[in-house]
C-alpha cells in the first residue's frame, strides 16, 4: 500500500501548521514524524487517517495500482493515540471483543492470546476504569498493532509506559510489523528508533 501527500497544508484560523508537504509512504517501510510539541505531528497523522481534511493539497491512497477511496481508508489503517478513549465500563475481554468486532485480528491472535501477551490475565475481570495509565496504554497499543491492516499509525506510543512497558512495545512491533507501513509521531527517540526514514514536520512550517 502507498500513501501519497501532495502539497499538503493545514491551517487553523489564520495560522498555518505546515504547508507544501510532499511525501510518499510505502508498505514495508517505517517512518518517524518528528518535531516539538505543537508542531503538527498529531495533526498530520489525523490527516493521513482521514479523521481531518487538509486545508490544501490531497492525501491519496492506493493498494498496488488500485486507488482506495477516502471513505474506505479506515479498513486499511489502525491508529493508536493518547487521546483515544477506551470504554471504561468494559472488562479487558469485553474491550477486545468490541474492538475486534469491527476489524480482523492478526492470524493466531485470539482474545486469550492477547491477554497473555499483555500480561494481564490477573486483571481480566476488572473494569478498565481500574487500570493504571500504563495498562491502558498497553491495551491501546496491543489492539492497534494486532489489527490485521497494512498501515499502522502510532502517535506518541510510549506515553505512560515505564521501562518494562517500553521494551514490551518494541518487542511487539518487532514481532508483528513485517511488511506493513508504519508511521510513528514522536519527539522521543526510543519510540521511533525502529524507523528507517525521518520527516521533521517543523521544516514545513511557513515563515512569518
Secondary structure, 3 states (H helix, E strand, C coil): CEEEEEEEEEEECCEEEEEEEEEEEECCCEEEEECCCCCCHHHHHHHHCCCCCCCEEEEEEEECCEEECHHHHHHHEEEEECCCCCCCCCEHHHHHHHHCCCCCECCCCCHHHHHHHHCCHHHCCCEHHHCCHHHHHHHHHHHHHCECCCEEEEECCCCCCCHHHHHHHHHHHHHHCCCCEEEEEECCHHHHCCCCEEEEHHHHCCCC
